[in-house]
Amino acid sequence: MTAPVEHLSQHLNDGLAQDVALRSPNRAEAAHLAACGDCRALVEDYRTLGLSLAALRPAEPPRDFAQGVFARLEARARSERRLAIWGVLLLAPATLVSLGSLWLVARSVGDGASLLSGTAAVFRVLASLLPALAPLQAGLSIGCAAVCGPLLFAIYRLLPANAGTAATKELAS
């Protein structure tokens, strides 16, 4: 609500005219309205508008409005689940190929040693290749993000909606 004005030296702006239309004008406002036909007409227009709006009946939604909204939400959820499943199905082979490649490298580098020593050897070989791979670092990072990001998102979308809250509550207790 606008603070009352002690002396009006200018015309009423829209905000003040709306405010005056909702309440009784103070002395300065009443004096200005008596002398200014433009401001008086503006306040009367807002009063008439307020009365007209108050006389309107609230709009009733169609009977099947809620069912239609829920049906659209369910269709969208089905579509998102379908998209997530296709994403997993399309990214799973790439993930399997990547894991298989790592396994083959570990097997060939380990020369029959234990898996732990083979893995260490793989990391030593990869560490020796890092300087050669430095120019490709951005491309490799983008490639990994392109494969792993959608895969993780698809897995997340397949989780039930309350799975995270249940796990959080279990950890908190």
One Martini backbone bead per residue (centre of mass of N, CA, C, O) as a GRO file, in nm:
protein
  173
    1MET     BB    1   0.098   0.034   0.020
    2THR     BB    2   0.064   0.361  -0.005
    3ALA     BB    3   0.157   0.639   0.118
    4PRO     BB    4   0.038   0.908   0.235
    5VAL     BB    5  -0.041   1.226   0.105
    6GLU     BB    6  -0.021   1.558   0.195
    7HIS     BB    7   0.074   1.673  -0.101
    8LEU     BB    8  -0.051   1.732  -0.424
    9SER     BB    9   0.145   1.817  -0.725
   10GLN     BB   10   0.039   1.567  -0.879
   11HIS     BB   11  -0.058   1.320  -1.042
   12LEU     BB   12  -0.181   1.018  -1.043
   13ASN     BB   13  -0.076   0.718  -1.039
   14ASP     BB   14  -0.158   0.398  -1.082
   15GLY     BB   15  -0.096   0.295  -0.796
   16LEU     BB   16  -0.249   0.521  -0.640
   17ALA     BB   17  -0.523   0.487  -0.781
   18GLN     BB   18  -0.568   0.195  -0.686
   19ASP     BB   19  -0.551   0.254  -0.386
   20VAL     BB   20  -0.785   0.463  -0.373
   21ALA     BB   21  -1.003   0.259  -0.485
   22LEU     BB   22  -0.973   0.072  -0.206
   23ARG     BB   23  -1.003   0.349  -0.056
   24SER     BB   24  -0.997   0.621   0.127
   25PRO     BB   25  -0.919   0.927   0.085
   26ASN     BB   26  -0.732   1.165   0.168
   27ARG     BB   27  -0.717   1.496   0.183
   28ALA     BB   28  -0.526   1.547  -0.060
   29GLU     BB   29  -0.666   1.350  -0.255
   30ALA     BB   30  -0.951   1.473  -0.243
   31ALA     BB   31  -0.869   1.751  -0.348
   32HIS     BB   32  -0.755   1.655  -0.617
   33LEU     BB   33  -1.011   1.505  -0.720
   34ALA     BB   34  -1.193   1.762  -0.720
   35ALA     BB   35  -0.993   1.918  -0.936
   36CYS     BB   36  -0.940   1.635  -1.103
   37GLY     BB   37  -1.076   1.463  -1.364
   38ASP     BB   38  -0.863   1.252  -1.447
   39CYS     BB   39  -0.818   1.118  -1.167
   40ARG     BB   40  -1.112   1.056  -1.108
   41ALA     BB   41  -1.150   0.865  -1.355
   42LEU     BB   42  -0.930   0.663  -1.281
   43VAL     BB   43  -1.050   0.574  -1.008
   44GLU     BB   44  -1.326   0.486  -1.123
   45ASP     BB   45  -1.218   0.269  -1.312
   46TYR     BB   46  -1.098   0.094  -1.085
   47ARG     BB   47  -1.361   0.050  -0.930
   48THR     BB   48  -1.517  -0.083  -1.163
   49LEU     BB   49  -1.321  -0.313  -1.206
   50GLY     BB   50  -1.342  -0.435  -0.922
   51LEU     BB   51  -1.648  -0.493  -0.934
   52SER     BB   52  -1.641  -0.673  -1.186
   53LEU     BB   53  -1.446  -0.888  -1.070
   54ALA     BB   54  -1.621  -0.960  -0.817
   55ALA     BB   55  -1.874  -1.066  -1.002
   56LEU     BB   56  -1.726  -1.300  -1.083
   57ARG     BB   57  -1.706  -1.621  -1.160
   58PRO     BB   58  -1.558  -1.893  -1.105
   59ALA     BB   59  -1.381  -2.110  -1.272
   60GLU     BB   60  -1.448  -2.423  -1.413
   61PRO     BB   61  -1.323  -2.707  -1.448
   62PRO     BB   62  -1.309  -2.973  -1.600
   63ARG     BB   63  -1.380  -3.285  -1.502
   64ASP     BB   64  -1.104  -3.415  -1.658
   65PHE     BB   65  -0.851  -3.252  -1.575
   66ALA     BB   66  -0.684  -3.429  -1.376
   67GLN     BB   67  -0.670  -3.680  -1.556
   68GLY     BB   68  -0.520  -3.540  -1.789
   69VAL     BB   69  -0.268  -3.459  -1.632
   70PHE     BB   70  -0.190  -3.745  -1.533
   71ALA     BB   71  -0.167  -3.871  -1.814
   72ARG     BB   72   0.062  -3.687  -1.915
   73LEU     BB   73   0.265  -3.756  -1.693
   74GLU     BB   74   0.277  -4.060  -1.750
   75ALA     BB   75   0.368  -4.037  -2.045
   76ARG     BB   76   0.632  -3.890  -1.980
   77ALA     BB   77   0.752  -4.106  -1.795
   78ARG     BB   78   0.754  -4.332  -2.006
   79SER     BB   79   0.937  -4.185  -2.206
   80GLU     BB   80   1.181  -4.152  -2.013
   81ARG     BB   81   1.221  -4.452  -1.957
   82ARG     BB   82   1.267  -4.536  -2.248
   83LEU     BB   83   1.513  -4.354  -2.294
   84ALA     BB   84   1.688  -4.477  -2.069
   85ILE     BB   85   1.694  -4.765  -2.178
   86TRP     BB   86   1.821  -4.696  -2.452
   87GLY     BB   87   2.076  -4.572  -2.335
   88VAL     BB   88   2.176  -4.828  -2.199
   89LEU     BB   89   2.173  -5.011  -2.453
   90LEU     BB   90   2.377  -4.825  -2.616
   91LEU     BB   91   2.612  -4.803  -2.383
   92ALA     BB   92   2.689  -5.091  -2.300
   93PRO     BB   93   2.882  -5.178  -2.528
   94ALA     BB   94   3.094  -4.957  -2.478
   95THR     BB   95   3.156  -5.045  -2.191
   96LEU     BB   96   3.239  -5.337  -2.254
   97VAL     BB   97   3.471  -5.266  -2.440
   98SER     BB   98   3.635  -5.107  -2.235
   99LEU     BB   99   3.663  -5.335  -2.027
  100GLY     BB  100   3.786  -5.543  -2.220
  101SER     BB  101   4.037  -5.382  -2.288
  102LEU     BB  102   4.149  -5.369  -2.002
  103TRP     BB  103   4.168  -5.673  -1.966
  104LEU     BB  104   4.362  -5.730  -2.200
  105VAL     BB  105   4.588  -5.552  -2.100
  106ALA     BB  106   4.624  -5.689  -1.828
  107ARG     BB  107   4.690  -5.969  -1.943
  108SER     BB  108   4.935  -5.890  -2.127
  109VAL     BB  109   5.109  -5.743  -1.903
  110GLY     BB  110   5.111  -5.963  -1.667
  111ASP     BB  111   5.213  -6.249  -1.757
  112GLY     BB  112   5.039  -6.427  -1.538
  113ALA     BB  113   5.001  -6.265  -1.316
  114SER     BB  114   4.854  -6.112  -1.104
  115LEU     BB  115   4.608  -5.886  -1.108
  116LEU     BB  116   4.754  -5.672  -0.944
  117SER     BB  117   5.017  -5.662  -1.108
  118GLY     BB  118   4.876  -5.607  -1.377
  119THR     BB  119   4.750  -5.340  -1.297
  120ALA     BB  120   5.014  -5.201  -1.232
  121ALA     BB  121   5.130  -5.230  -1.516
  122VAL     BB  122   4.915  -5.070  -1.659
  123PHE     BB  123   4.974  -4.807  -1.506
  124ARG     BB  124   5.265  -4.783  -1.602
  125VAL     BB  125   5.205  -4.771  -1.901
  126LEU     BB  126   5.012  -4.533  -1.890
  127ALA     BB  127   5.218  -4.338  -1.760
  128SER     BB  128   5.415  -4.354  -2.007
  129LEU     BB  129   5.179  -4.237  -2.211
  130LEU     BB  130   5.094  -3.952  -2.114
  131PRO     BB  131   5.274  -3.760  -2.281
  132ALA     BB  132   5.145  -3.862  -2.555
  133LEU     BB  133   4.834  -3.788  -2.453
  134ALA     BB  134   4.813  -3.482  -2.392
  135PRO     BB  135   4.683  -3.376  -2.663
  136LEU     BB  136   4.421  -3.582  -2.598
  137GLN     BB  137   4.282  -3.506  -2.326
  138ALA     BB  138   4.024  -3.357  -2.411
  139GLY     BB  139   3.905  -3.581  -2.590
  140LEU     BB  140   3.898  -3.802  -2.372
  141SER     BB  141   3.719  -3.651  -2.173
  142ILE     BB  142   3.479  -3.618  -2.362
  143GLY     BB  143   3.440  -3.918  -2.422
  144CYS     BB  144   3.386  -4.008  -2.133
  145ALA     BB  145   3.147  -3.818  -2.085
  146ALA     BB  146   2.975  -3.927  -2.327
  147VAL     BB  147   2.950  -4.214  -2.195
  148CYS     BB  148   2.901  -4.178  -1.878
  149GLY     BB  149   2.684  -3.966  -1.842
  150PRO     BB  150   2.434  -4.105  -1.977
  151LEU     BB  151   2.456  -4.363  -1.812
  152LEU     BB  152   2.410  -4.236  -1.532
  153PHE     BB  153   2.142  -4.101  -1.602
  154ALA     BB  154   1.988  -4.358  -1.677
  155ILE     BB  155   2.018  -4.493  -1.405
  156TYR     BB  156   1.883  -4.272  -1.239
  157ARG     BB  157   1.601  -4.286  -1.393
  158LEU     BB  158   1.549  -4.594  -1.292
  159LEU     BB  159   1.507  -4.501  -1.029
  160PRO     BB  160   1.331  -4.452  -0.780
  161ALA     BB  161   1.211  -4.165  -0.642
  162ASN     BB  162   1.265  -4.273  -0.320
  163ALA     BB  163   1.562  -4.384  -0.296
  164GLY     BB  164   1.724  -4.140  -0.186
  165THR     BB  165   1.558  -4.083   0.073
  166ALA     BB  166   1.592  -4.360   0.206
  167ALA     BB  167   1.903  -4.354   0.220
  168THR     BB  168   1.924  -4.094   0.385
  169LYS     BB  169   1.761  -4.192   0.632
  170GLU     BB  170   1.943  -4.436   0.695
  171LEU     BB  171   2.205  -4.269   0.744
  172ALA     BB  172   2.087  -4.080   0.974
  173SER     BB  173   2.016  -4.333   1.182
   0.00000   0.00000   0.00000
